[in-house]
Amino acid sequence: MGFNKGLSTIDGLSIDGGDFALTSVSRGVAYETRKAVEDSMAVIIGSECSPSVPKAQARSAENTSSIERQAHSALTVTRKDGTSMAFSAELRLAKETDAELLVYDTSGRLLSRTDMAGGTIKRADFTLPQTGVYVVKALTSEEEFTRKIMANY
């Protein structure tokens, strides 16, 4: 575990002997690694499941909803250049609708509220005051998209 300029990290974390990353880095932005259930099982109705021999089958790809996967990748946040605290958010939607970008610090204080411009691909720029962890939300009338980012120089 390490502490550096208000940033704390956990190094060498492993689960069942394998490495486990809490964050990922893309284009100079560190963000929380998505947590997902790796195994999903479906019980067949009328299969007379018992505790000793459950009759379950792995859910096939064609029966798995892609909504969760799409919602996670719909909002992306990238650094505008490699040196400043200026960022750009992009939201990809299935249909054209109004969207608003909200940026919060870890205490829950609203730092920025911006209307996102564009059709089905919305964009908005924002600047952060200092290094730290921030929550970026994109809101439409029907959906909410959230990303946690770590901004540093």
N, C-alpha and C positions, 0 to 999 in steps of 0.2 A: 504494500500500500504506500502511496506517495502523495505528498502535498506540495503544490508549487503555484504561487501567485493566485491563491483562491481556487485552484483546480485540484481536485482529489482524484486519484486513479487507483484501481486495484489491478495489480499485475500477477500473472501466473495462476489465474483462476482456471480450474478444470472441473469437469463433471464426468464421472465414470472414466477418469484417466485421459479424457480428451480436452483440448483447449476450448475455451469458451470466451468469446469476445463480447464485452458489454456495449461497445460502440464500434461503428464503422466510419471510415473517412472517405469522402468523395469530393473532389474538386476543392480541397481546402476546408471543407465543412465536416465536422464530426457530428454524427447523429446516433441516437439510440438504436441498437440493433433490434429489429422486430422480433417479438416473441410469438411463436406459433406452435400449434399442436402438430407434431410430426406424424403421428399415427391417428387415423380416424377410422372408426369401425361403425358399421351399420347393422342393427339387429333386424332380421327378417321377421315380419309380423306373422304369427302363426307357426313359428319354428319351435315352439315349446322349449324355450331356453331353460336350462337348469343351472344352478350355481356350479355344479361339478363339470358339466360339458356345455358351455355356452356356444350356441350356433350363431356366430357372427362372421361377417365377411368384410374384407377391406373395401372401402369405398373406392370405386373406379373413378378415373379422371373425368369421364363424361358425365358422371353423376355429382361431381363436386362443383359447387358454386364458385365462380370466379369473382364475385362482387368484392369479397374481402381483399383479394389480391389486387384488384383494380383500384380500390379505394386507397390502399397503402401507397401505390406508385403514382397516384393522380397528382399529388402535391410534391414538387421538388424545390429545394432551396440550394442555391449555389452562390459562391462569393463572386462579386463582379470583377474584382482583380485580386491579385495575390497579396496586396499589402494593406489595404484599408479595411474598414469594418462595414463596407457597403455590400449588400446582398440583393439577390434577385429571386423572386418566388414565381414559379410557373404552375398553373393548375390546368389539367386536361380534363375536360368534361365531355359527356356523351351528347349533351344538347346545350344550346346557347341559353345562358341565364346570367343574371347579375351575381357578382361575387365580391366579397369584402375580405381583405387581409388584415388580421390582427396579430400583433407581436407583444408577448408578455415576458417579463423577467420571472425568475424562479419564486419571487414573493407574490406573484399574481398581479403585479402592477401592469396596467396597459401602457405600453410604450409607443405604439403606433397603430393607427387605424387608417387603412387606405382602400379605396375602391380599385378593384382589379380591372384592367382594360383588356379588350379582345373579344373574340367570338367564343368558340369552344375551347380555345387555348388562351387562358387569361394570364396576364403578367403584371407584377408590381415590384417596385424597388423599395428597399428600406435600409436604414443605417442604424447600427447598434452603438450605444454609447461607450461600451467597454467590453473587455473579454468576459466570458461567462457562459452560462447555460440559459437558453431562451426557448420559449414555446411559440411556434408559428402556427396560426390557425387560418384556414380559408373557409368562409361560410357562404353557402348559397341558401336559397329559400327551402331547399329540400335536404341538403347534406352538409356535413362538417368534416373537414380534413385537418389533421394535426401532425406536426413534425416537431421533435425536440432537436435543437442544434446546439453545438458547443462552438462558440466563436473565440478565436484567439489569433494573435498576430503571427 
